[in-house]
Amino acid sequence: MIDEEISNLTTIDTFIRQKQPFAVYRIPGEKTPRLLTQAGGAVRLIYDLKDLNGQRGFVIAPFRVSETCPIVLIQPDQWGQPLPVDEDTDEEQEKARQLQGQETFLNTCTEKYAACFHTFINALRDKAFDKLVLSRELTIGQMPDFSPSSVFRAACKRYIHSYIYLCYTPQTGIWLGSTPEIILSGEKDEWNTVALAGTQPLQDGKLPQIWDEKNRKEQDYVASYIRRQLLSLDIHSTENGPYPAYAGALSHLKTDFHFSLKDNKNLGDLLKVLHPTPAVCGLPKEEAYRFILENEGYDRRYYSGFIGWLDPDGRTDLYVNLRCMHIEDEQLTLYAGGGLLASSELNDEWLETEKKLQTMKRLIAVPLYS
């Protein structure tokens, strides 16, 4: 298949129907998405992050690796160039603002979420943990004319500061997401990761400059963890932050870590000490990880894993899979979570997940761009 034949985003829906592995993604700051496909051979299945050492390809890694939820590596035999995604017109931007202003949130949490919250908060108040991340899923019906490629295009137009992706493999199914959080990016001797935590809505479309103690403390836990993990591999970094950063209609506190690596062939070892970060798990990490698996009440699958292009000899761009949806035949499953500290309140945390779910919901609640 020649590049011209796969130059249009609409052909992505054809790949899905034909069950051909592919990934299309847009890096923040870029206007043109990149498309890769694997027509020949099966995708590679990996069961330990360290086995990513020396590998090149598009990685889809779950929160918890298992036989039914492996790390999947798409090794492309074809690169296509999708059509550039134009920016919204003034009229489209105004319509999006109006619709966003009309969004409603379910103010009363579900009994399931409340029960999980109390289990988590009791463990925090007993000082078993410094932080825990509680997430939830929301399943909604899929409209008959639903088009993954159209939702991807809408996400690219709406969320210019985020990493946007759409991918399919037989093992993972179809996933689409928008995430602001780098887990690892860079090339040659310039690499970086970020600590991203704390959440506030934008204020009239602008970044909030005042953050309360709970948000700052939550962010500091993540930054301290990343600092320690890098040092455990004798990686010394320079830091910038924390500062407020865009994430759709929300904002997070962000600290950048910049560093060099002695050997780019061991990126899997570095990913193993970073993932899952306290931004999606908790502290202490291993104990929080086990607590979440035992008490959250559902399987996160690829939500809060990481996703993106891995290349030890070229450019790597891997992101934590935050605001995302799993697209199935007749339904969409959306995911969102929030960091809990001992001071967290049930209604505040529920509302935060409601607002985070809107990142995906607003893409499917309005007429999609063609």
Secondary structure, DSSP 8 states (H G I E B T S, - for coil): --GGGG-STTHHHHHHHTT--EEEEE-TT-SS-EEEE--SS--EEESSGGGGTT--EEEEE-SS--SSS-EEEE--SEEE---------HHHHHHHHHHHHT-----S--HHHHHHHHHHHHHHHTTS-SEEEEEEEEEEE--TT--HHHHHHHHHHH-TTSEEEEEEETTTEEEEEEE--EEEEEETTEEEEEEEEEEEE-BTTB------HHHHHHHHHHHHHHHHHHHHTT---EEEEEEEEEETTEEEEEEEEEE--S-GGGHHHHHHHHSS-TTTSEESHHHHHHHHHHHS-S--TTTTSEEEEE-TTS-EEEEE--EEEEE-SSEEEEEEEEEE-TT--HHHHHHHHHHHHHHHHHHHSS----
